[in-house]
Every structure is written in C-alpha cells, then in structure tokens.
Amino acid sequence: MSDERMNADFLAVLEFWEREKGISRDVLISAVQEALLSAAKKAVGPARELRVEIDPKNGDIRAFAKLVVADRVISKHDQISVFDARRTKPEAQVGDELELEVTPTGFGRIASQYAKQALMQQIRRAEKALIFTEFKDRVGDIIGGTVRRFDRSDVLVDLGKYEALLPNKERVPTEEYQVGERIRCYVKAVEQGPHGPEIILSRADPRFVVKLFQLEVSEINDGTIEIKGIAREPGFRTKLAVWTRDEKVDPVGACVGLRGQRVKNIVRELNNEKVDIIRWDPNVRTFITNALSPAKLKTFEIDEASKRVKIIVSEDQLSLAIGKRGQNARLTSKLTGWQVDIEAEVVQTKGFEEKVAEAVELLAAIPGIARESADALVHAGLTRLEDLLQADVSDLADIPQIGEQATAVMEAARAEAERRKIQVGDNAAAE
C-alpha cells in the first residue's frame, strides 16, 4: 500500500512540474531514473548491468539486472544457475545473458527517500536550462516582477515561472524596495552563474531609460527619431540626445509629448529622476550648448586633438552650468564624448588707487600740465579734461599746489580741447 501511495505521489510531482514549469515528463523521468539507479545499487548490491525502470502510467519502480547463465554460480550478482534461468526462459543455455527483475521488497519506499533530493536537483537543473532557452532572446526587454526576498543587498524578483536577480550594483541608490512590491526592470543579461543560468535585471542601466522611451514614444520605436546618446546618474539625472532626419518632426517635442505626458510617465517610472531631452547636433559647439541649456555660455575654446572644450560663463551662470555636485557638466561630458571644463568669467575690477593713477597719467599727458599739477587736480576731484574745461580759473587758483599756475593750466587745457575739438562747456567729448 505504501508503495502505491508513493507511486501516486511521484506521479503527482511529475504532473506538477510538467504543468507549472513546463519541464517535460520524459526529461523528469530520465532524471529520476539516474537518481533511482544509485538507490538501487545500494538496495540490490553490485548487480550486473543494473537498470531501473519507471512505468510512466502507474509510476511503478522496478530494478533489472543482466545475469549470465552458469553451471555453477560463483557470484550471485553476475550469474544465475541453469535451473533458475530455465524457470524464466526454458531454452536458456550456459553463457546466455538473461535480464531479470531484481526489485527488492519495499524498494519503492527506499528509492523515494533516496531520490527525492536528487529529483529536486534535477528539476532545478532542468528549470535553469529552460530559463536560458526562454530568456536568452528577452535580453533588452522590460519585464515586471514581484520583490520576493533579499540576499544581502541583492534583490530576488519573482517573474512568475522564474526567479531573477537584481544585483546591488544594478539597483538605483535612491530606491528602496519592499517584499511584495511590483517593480519593472530591464533584462540586462542571461548568464551562467555558479548554480546554472541566471536572469540578471537592472534598473540603473542607461538602456532601461532608452527602452522606456522606445515603449512610450512611437516615433522612436518606428525609427523616425533616433536616440544618439545617453548619459545617466541613476536616481538623479539623465541626459538623452535625440535627432531626426524628418524636418517636419520636432524630436524634443515628440519625446516630451502633449503637455509633457510622455516624459512624465517615464519620470514617474524612474521615481522622479530628472530627464533632460536634448537636440543632438553634428556641430560640437551647438550640441554642448544644447546639453548645458538653459545656462548661457559666453565663449568656447575647442581643442580637437584632446577632445576638450573650455567654456567661459558669467559668474551668475556658473552654478547653473556646472549643476549640483558638478552633475550637469559631468553628464554633458559623458553624453558628448568631450571633456567639458566650465569656468567663470574673470572681471577685471580696478581699484581706487589704480583709477587715480590712470587719471593722473591722462592729465599729465596734456602739454603744459606738469605731473605734480595733474596729481593735485585729480585729488581735487578734477579727473578728466572735461572737468577742467567746466571749472573757473579762480577754482583752480584755490587748489594749494596750483595757485598762480591756474591760468597756465587752464590755457593748456583749452589748447588740448581745441586740438581734440572739444567745445568749452560741453559735457561730452566728440572725438
């Protein structure tokens, strides 16, 4: 009775794996036969050419050995007497081979216990082989699954029939996952691991974002719009360069979608990661300008040989161009393939002393005005020729270092004005 029960259980197991995992019954039976052969060797002993057979209909497990017919039996594991042989095969002769059933009593029970673990190993192996067959063509797809458990920082994701691995390095650093949570991932690879083929998933790979755009933007999917490049810092920011040959299509607008709906759907899937969609351009200057938008750039220095670009921006545009923790500039370098260095414009601000010295030099250059007089005039607030022309001789005479020279200084100023064609009393110089 117990053997019958075991057989029923065994058949139920075969049916379950065939139905649930798609592993054929023949594959399983052949796997189990291997395991049972080991069990039979232990139960029967070293019988000659021992084999185990399972009846696929009722699950009966029987052991057979090929024995040689002999006059005198020296080894009962290899030989059978002529008398015993003729009970099975009346015409048996010495030297004939005869296959006989050697199933011990209760062998089903022994075999069941022995084979259970081996059966599960074989099932796992067969399942892994199916993974490879089914998933090798799905690399590059996006697939949904349920977070099943964690192995340190790696996430094991249930895909229904199979389990896949989202390794720690493929996780987005800003994302936390809960057991039972549904997540979508990019199928990065199906590779041979230490325990057979493994489905490797990713949410950090830039191709995850590319695939999301292909699914969301029909123009990318049909080839009207081409993705020329992508740079991503997972969880923080992505820059995507798009281009089209069709002049009637706005590649950036198509990716953004009506009222921004297309890009909003992608940003939602990426848990609010910033996504910049940039118009690609064969001209590196235009492309980099687009990539750093909305920052306003002043000058470019392009070094073709080392593929470096030095960009000067005004002080107030520096943080916008570089971005938080240098992210904008870093992603632009990655996207364009050029090393992008951004610097603030150095504004030369003259100090007070420098301005005074300059004003003195200008007045001292006028014929008839000595350097000491020029210095005295500047310190009295008359820093330009125009200021001198608007002053009275009496005002100049009041300056201690000028005094009696006031008339001579004024005449020299008027002569210079005449030479430069400056009208006395005018505020502006018409040169």
C-alpha positions as CSV (number, residue, x, y, z in Angstrom):
1,M,0.0,0.0,0.0
2,S,2.8,2.4,0.9
3,D,4.5,1.7,-2.5
4,E,1.2,2.5,-4.2
5,R,0.9,5.7,-2.3
6,M,4.5,6.6,-3.1
7,N,3.8,6.0,-6.8
8,A,0.7,8.3,-6.7
9,D,2.8,11.0,-5.0
10,F,5.5,10.5,-7.6
11,L,3.1,10.9,-10.5
12,A,1.6,14.0,-8.9
13,V,5.1,15.5,-8.6
14,L,5.8,14.8,-12.2
15,E,2.4,16.3,-13.3
16,F,3.0,19.4,-11.1
17,W,6.5,20.2,-12.6
18,E,5.2,19.5,-16.1
19,R,2.3,21.8,-15.7
20,E,3.8,24.6,-13.6
21,K,7.3,24.8,-15.0
22,G,6.9,23.3,-18.5
23,I,9.5,20.6,-17.9
24,S,8.5,17.5,-19.9
25,R,7.7,14.3,-18.1
26,D,10.3,12.4,-20.1
27,V,13.1,14.7,-19.0
28,L,12.0,14.3,-15.4
29,I,11.6,10.5,-15.6
30,S,15.1,10.2,-17.1
31,A,16.5,12.4,-14.4
32,V,14.8,10.4,-11.7
33,Q,15.9,7.1,-13.2
34,E,19.5,8.3,-12.7
35,A,18.8,9.0,-9.1
36,L,17.0,5.7,-8.6
37,L,19.8,3.8,-10.1
38,S,22.1,5.0,-7.3
39,A,19.4,4.0,-4.8
40,A,19.1,0.5,-6.5
41,K,22.8,-0.1,-6.3
42,K,22.6,0.5,-2.6
43,A,19.5,-1.7,-2.1
44,V,20.3,-4.5,-4.5
45,G,24.0,-4.5,-4.4
46,P,26.5,-4.6,-7.3
47,A,24.2,-6.4,-9.8
48,R,25.5,-6.8,-13.3
49,E,24.2,-4.0,-15.7
50,L,21.6,-2.9,-13.2
51,R,18.9,-0.6,-14.6
52,V,15.8,0.9,-13.1
53,E,12.6,1.4,-15.0
54,I,9.6,3.6,-14.1
55,D,6.2,2.9,-15.6
56,P,5.0,6.3,-16.9
57,K,1.4,5.2,-16.4
58,N,1.3,4.0,-12.9
59,G,4.7,5.1,-11.5
60,D,5.8,1.5,-10.6
61,I,9.6,1.5,-10.0
62,R,11.4,-1.8,-10.9
63,A,15.0,-2.9,-10.9
64,F,16.5,-5.2,-13.5
65,A,19.9,-6.9,-13.9
66,K,21.5,-8.8,-16.7
67,L,22.8,-12.1,-15.4
68,V,24.9,-14.7,-17.2
69,V,23.7,-18.3,-17.1
70,A,26.3,-20.6,-15.5
71,D,26.6,-24.2,-14.4
72,R,27.9,-23.1,-11.0
73,V,27.1,-19.7,-9.6
74,I,30.2,-18.1,-8.1
75,S,28.8,-14.6,-8.0
76,K,25.1,-14.2,-7.5
77,H,25.3,-10.5,-8.6
78,D,26.5,-11.6,-12.0
79,Q,25.3,-15.1,-12.6
80,I,22.2,-17.3,-12.5
81,S,22.1,-21.1,-12.4
82,V,20.8,-23.0,-15.5
83,F,17.9,-24.4,-13.3
84,D,16.8,-20.9,-12.2
85,A,17.2,-19.4,-15.6
86,R,15.0,-22.1,-17.3
87,R,12.2,-21.2,-14.9
88,T,12.1,-17.9,-16.7
89,K,13.4,-18.9,-20.1
90,P,13.0,-22.7,-20.8
91,E,15.6,-22.7,-23.6
92,A,18.3,-20.9,-21.6
93,Q,21.9,-22.2,-22.2
94,V,25.1,-21.7,-20.2
95,G,26.7,-18.4,-21.3
96,D,23.4,-16.8,-22.3
97,E,22.5,-13.3,-20.9
98,L,19.2,-13.0,-19.2
99,E,17.6,-9.8,-17.9
100,L,15.7,-10.4,-14.7
101,E,13.8,-8.3,-12.3
102,V,15.7,-7.8,-9.0
103,T,13.4,-5.3,-7.3
104,P,13.8,-5.8,-3.5
105,T,10.7,-5.7,-1.3
106,G,9.7,-2.2,-0.3
107,F,12.2,-0.8,-2.9
108,G,9.7,2.0,-3.9
109,R,9.9,3.5,-0.3
110,I,13.7,3.3,-0.2
111,A,14.0,4.7,-3.7
112,S,11.6,7.5,-2.9
113,Q,13.5,8.7,0.1
114,Y,16.8,8.4,-1.7
115,A,15.7,10.1,-4.9
116,K,13.7,13.0,-3.5
117,Q,16.7,15.3,-3.1
118,A,18.2,14.2,-6.4
119,L,14.9,14.7,-8.1
120,M,14.7,18.3,-6.9
121,Q,18.3,19.0,-8.0
122,Q,17.5,17.6,-11.5
123,I,14.3,19.7,-11.6
124,R,16.3,22.8,-10.7
125,R,18.8,22.0,-13.4
126,A,16.1,21.4,-16.0
127,E,14.4,24.6,-14.9
128,K,17.6,26.6,-15.2
129,A,18.1,25.1,-18.7
130,L,14.6,26.3,-19.6
131,I,15.4,29.8,-18.2
132,F,18.3,30.1,-20.7
133,T,16.2,28.8,-23.6
134,E,13.3,31.2,-22.9
135,F,15.1,34.3,-21.7
136,K,18.2,34.5,-24.0
137,D,16.0,36.2,-26.6
138,R,14.5,38.6,-24.0
139,V,17.7,40.4,-23.1
140,G,16.9,44.1,-23.7
141,D,13.2,43.8,-22.7
142,I,11.5,45.4,-19.8
143,I,9.8,42.9,-17.5
144,G,7.6,43.2,-14.4
145,G,8.0,41.1,-11.3
146,T,7.4,41.0,-7.5
147,V,10.1,41.5,-4.9
148,R,10.4,38.1,-3.3
149,R,13.3,38.4,-0.9
150,F,16.7,39.9,-0.3
151,D,20.1,38.3,-0.4
152,R,22.2,40.9,1.4
153,S,21.8,43.9,-0.9
154,D,20.8,41.9,-3.9
155,V,17.0,41.7,-4.7
156,L,15.4,38.4,-5.8
157,V,12.5,39.1,-8.1
158,D,9.7,36.6,-8.9
159,L,8.8,36.7,-12.6
160,G,6.1,34.1,-12.3
161,K,7.6,31.0,-13.7
162,Y,11.2,32.0,-12.8
163,E,13.2,34.0,-10.3
164,A,15.6,36.7,-11.4
165,L,18.3,38.7,-9.7
166,L,18.5,42.4,-9.3
167,P,22.1,42.8,-8.1
168,N,23.1,45.6,-5.7
169,K,25.2,47.3,-8.5
170,E,22.2,47.4,-10.8
171,R,19.9,49.0,-8.1
172,V,19.2,52.7,-8.1
173,P,20.8,54.2,-5.0
174,T,17.8,56.4,-4.1
175,E,15.3,53.5,-4.4
176,E,14.2,51.2,-1.6
177,Y,12.2,48.0,-2.4
178,Q,9.7,46.2,-0.2
179,V,8.9,42.5,-0.2
180,G,5.7,42.0,-2.3
181,E,6.2,45.3,-4.2
182,R,5.8,45.1,-8.0
183,I,8.7,46.5,-9.9
184,R,9.7,46.9,-13.6
185,C,13.2,46.1,-14.6
186,Y,15.4,45.8,-17.7
187,V,16.6,42.3,-18.6
188,K,20.3,43.0,-18.8
189,A,21.7,39.5,-19.3
190,V,21.1,35.8,-19.0
191,E,24.4,34.4,-17.8
192,Q,25.8,31.2,-16.5
193,G,26.2,31.6,-12.7
194,P,27.7,29.1,-10.2
195,H,24.3,27.4,-10.0
196,G,23.4,27.5,-13.6
197,P,21.8,30.2,-15.8
198,E,20.7,33.4,-14.1
199,I,18.4,36.2,-15.3
200,I,20.2,39.5,-14.4
201,L,17.9,42.5,-14.1
202,S,18.8,46.2,-13.8
203,R,17.1,49.5,-13.0
204,A,20.3,51.5,-13.1
205,D,21.4,50.7,-16.7
206,P,21.0,53.7,-19.1
207,R,19.4,51.2,-21.6
208,F,16.5,50.9,-19.1
209,V,15.7,54.6,-19.9
210,V,16.2,54.1,-23.6
211,K,13.8,51.2,-23.6
212,L,11.2,53.2,-21.6
213,F,11.4,55.9,-24.3
214,Q,11.0,53.3,-27.1
215,L,7.9,52.0,-25.4
216,E,6.4,55.5,-24.7
217,V,7.4,57.4,-27.9
218,S,6.1,55.7,-31.0
219,E,8.4,57.9,-33.2
220,I,11.5,56.4,-31.5
221,N,10.0,52.9,-31.9
222,D,9.4,53.3,-35.6
223,G,12.8,54.9,-36.2
224,T,11.6,58.4,-37.1
225,I,13.5,59.7,-34.1
226,E,16.9,58.4,-33.3
227,I,18.5,58.3,-29.8
228,K,22.1,59.5,-30.5
229,G,23.4,59.2,-26.9
230,I,22.5,58.9,-23.3
231,A,24.3,59.7,-20.0
232,R,22.8,58.8,-16.7
233,E,23.5,59.1,-13.0
234,P,20.7,56.7,-11.7
235,G,18.3,58.2,-9.3
236,F,19.5,61.8,-10.0
237,R,19.6,62.8,-13.7
238,T,19.6,61.5,-17.2
239,K,20.5,63.4,-20.4
240,L,19.2,61.9,-23.7
241,A,20.3,63.2,-27.1
242,V,17.7,62.8,-29.9
243,W,17.7,63.6,-33.6
244,T,15.6,63.1,-36.7
245,R,16.1,63.3,-40.5
246,D,12.5,64.4,-40.8
247,E,12.4,68.2,-40.8
248,K,8.7,68.2,-40.0
249,V,9.3,66.4,-36.7
250,D,10.5,68.2,-33.5
251,P,12.4,65.3,-31.8
252,V,12.5,67.0,-28.4
253,G,8.8,67.9,-28.5
254,A,7.8,64.4,-29.6
255,C,9.7,62.9,-26.6
256,V,8.2,65.4,-24.2
257,G,4.7,64.7,-25.5
258,L,1.5,66.7,-25.3
259,R,1.5,68.7,-22.1
260,G,4.6,66.7,-21.1
261,Q,2.7,63.5,-20.7
262,R,5.2,61.1,-22.3
263,V,8.2,62.3,-20.3
264,K,6.0,62.5,-17.1
265,N,5.2,58.8,-17.5
266,I,8.9,57.9,-17.8
267,V,9.9,60.2,-14.9
268,R,7.2,58.5,-12.7
269,E,8.6,55.1,-13.5
270,L,12.1,56.4,-12.6
271,N,10.8,57.8,-9.2
272,N,11.2,61.4,-10.2
273,E,14.7,61.2,-11.7
274,K,15.3,64.4,-13.8
275,V,15.3,63.7,-17.5
276,D,16.8,66.3,-19.9
277,I,15.9,65.7,-23.6
278,I,18.5,67.4,-25.8
279,R,18.5,68.0,-29.6
280,W,21.6,66.3,-31.0
281,D,23.7,68.3,-33.4
282,P,26.8,67.3,-35.5
283,N,28.4,70.6,-34.5
284,V,30.0,70.0,-31.1
285,R,29.6,73.7,-30.1
286,T,25.8,73.6,-30.8
287,F,25.5,70.2,-29.2
288,I,27.2,71.2,-26.0
289,T,25.3,74.5,-25.9
290,N,22.0,72.4,-26.1
291,A,23.2,70.0,-23.5
292,L,24.1,72.8,-21.0
293,S,20.8,74.7,-21.6
294,P,19.3,76.8,-20.1
295,A,22.8,78.1,-18.9
296,K,24.0,80.9,-21.1
297,L,27.6,80.4,-22.4
298,K,29.9,83.2,-23.3
299,T,33.0,81.7,-25.0
300,F,34.2,78.3,-26.3
301,E,37.8,77.1,-26.7
302,I,37.8,73.9,-28.6
303,D,40.8,71.6,-28.5
304,E,40.1,69.0,-31.3
305,A,43.3,66.9,-30.6
306,S,42.4,66.1,-26.9
307,K,38.6,66.5,-27.4
308,R,38.4,69.1,-24.7
309,V,36.2,72.2,-24.5
310,K,36.8,75.1,-22.2
311,I,33.7,77.2,-21.7
312,I,33.5,80.6,-20.0
313,V,30.3,81.7,-18.4
314,S,29.4,84.7,-16.4
315,E,29.6,84.4,-12.6
316,D,25.8,84.2,-12.2
317,Q,25.5,81.3,-14.7
318,L,28.3,79.1,-13.3
319,S,26.3,77.1,-10.8
320,L,23.6,76.5,-13.4
321,A,26.1,75.3,-16.0
322,I,28.0,73.1,-13.6
323,G,24.9,71.7,-11.8
324,K,24.5,70.2,-8.4
325,R,27.8,68.5,-7.4
326,G,29.1,69.1,-10.9
327,Q,26.5,66.8,-12.4
328,N,25.4,68.9,-15.4
329,A,28.9,69.3,-16.7
330,R,29.8,65.7,-15.9
331,L,26.8,64.3,-17.8
332,T,27.4,66.7,-20.7
333,S,31.0,65.3,-21.0
334,K,29.6,61.7,-20.9
335,L,26.9,62.5,-23.5
336,T,29.0,64.4,-26.0
337,G,32.3,62.4,-25.5
338,W,34.2,65.7,-25.0
339,Q,35.8,66.7,-21.7
340,V,33.9,69.9,-20.8
341,D,35.6,72.4,-18.4
342,I,33.5,75.3,-17.3
343,E,34.9,78.4,-15.7
344,A,33.5,81.7,-14.5
345,E,34.5,84.9,-16.4
346,V,37.2,86.9,-14.6
347,V,36.0,90.5,-14.5
348,Q,38.9,93.0,-14.0
349,T,37.8,95.5,-11.4
350,K,40.1,98.4,-11.0
351,G,41.0,99.5,-7.5
352,F,40.6,103.2,-6.4
353,E,44.4,103.7,-6.4
354,E,44.7,102.3,-9.9
355,K,41.9,104.7,-11.2
356,V,43.6,107.7,-9.6
357,A,47.0,106.8,-11.1
358,E,45.3,106.4,-14.5
359,A,43.6,109.8,-14.3
360,V,46.8,111.5,-13.2
361,E,48.6,109.9,-16.3
362,L,45.9,111.2,-18.6
363,L,46.1,114.8,-17.4
364,A,49.9,114.8,-17.2
365,A,50.0,113.8,-20.9
366,I,48.5,117.2,-21.8
367,P,51.3,119.6,-22.9
368,G,51.7,122.4,-20.3
369,I,50.4,120.4,-17.3
370,A,53.1,119.1,-15.0
371,R,52.8,115.7,-13.2
372,E,52.6,117.5,-9.8
373,S,49.8,119.7,-11.1
374,A,48.0,116.7,-12.6
375,D,48.2,114.9,-9.3
376,A,46.8,118.0,-7.4
377,L,43.9,118.4,-9.9
378,V,42.9,114.7,-9.7
379,H,43.0,114.8,-5.8
380,A,40.8,117.9,-6.0
381,G,38.2,115.9,-8.0
382,L,39.1,117.2,-11.5
383,T,39.9,113.8,-13.0
384,R,39.2,114.5,-16.7
385,L,39.9,117.2,-19.3
386,E,36.1,117.8,-19.5
387,D,36.1,118.6,-15.7
388,L,38.9,121.2,-16.2
389,L,37.1,122.9,-19.0
390,Q,34.0,123.4,-16.9
391,A,35.9,124.9,-13.9
392,D,36.8,128.6,-13.4
393,V,40.4,129.9,-13.2
394,S,39.5,131.0,-9.6
395,D,38.6,127.4,-8.7
396,L,41.9,126.2,-9.9
397,A,43.8,129.0,-8.0
398,D,42.2,127.8,-4.8
399,I,44.0,124.5,-5.1
400,P,47.2,125.0,-3.0
401,Q,49.6,123.1,-5.4
402,I,48.2,125.0,-8.4
403,G,47.8,128.6,-7.1
404,E,49.5,131.1,-9.5
405,Q,49.7,128.4,-12.2
406,A,45.9,128.3,-12.6
407,T,45.8,130.5,-15.7
408,A,48.6,128.5,-17.4
409,V,46.9,125.2,-16.6
410,M,43.5,126.5,-17.9
411,E,45.2,127.7,-21.1
412,A,46.9,124.3,-21.6
413,A,43.5,122.6,-21.1
414,R,41.8,124.8,-23.6
415,A,44.6,124.3,-26.2
416,E,44.3,120.5,-25.7
417,A,40.5,120.8,-26.1
418,E,41.0,122.7,-29.3
419,R,43.3,120.0,-30.6
420,R,40.8,117.3,-29.7
421,K,37.9,119.6,-30.9
422,I,36.2,119.7,-27.5
423,Q,33.8,122.6,-27.1
424,V,34.3,124.5,-23.9
425,G,31.3,123.9,-21.7
426,D,30.4,120.6,-23.4
427,N,30.0,117.6,-21.2
428,A,30.8,115.1,-23.9
429,A,33.9,114.7,-26.0
430,A,33.3,114.3,-29.7
431,E,36.5,112.7,-30.9
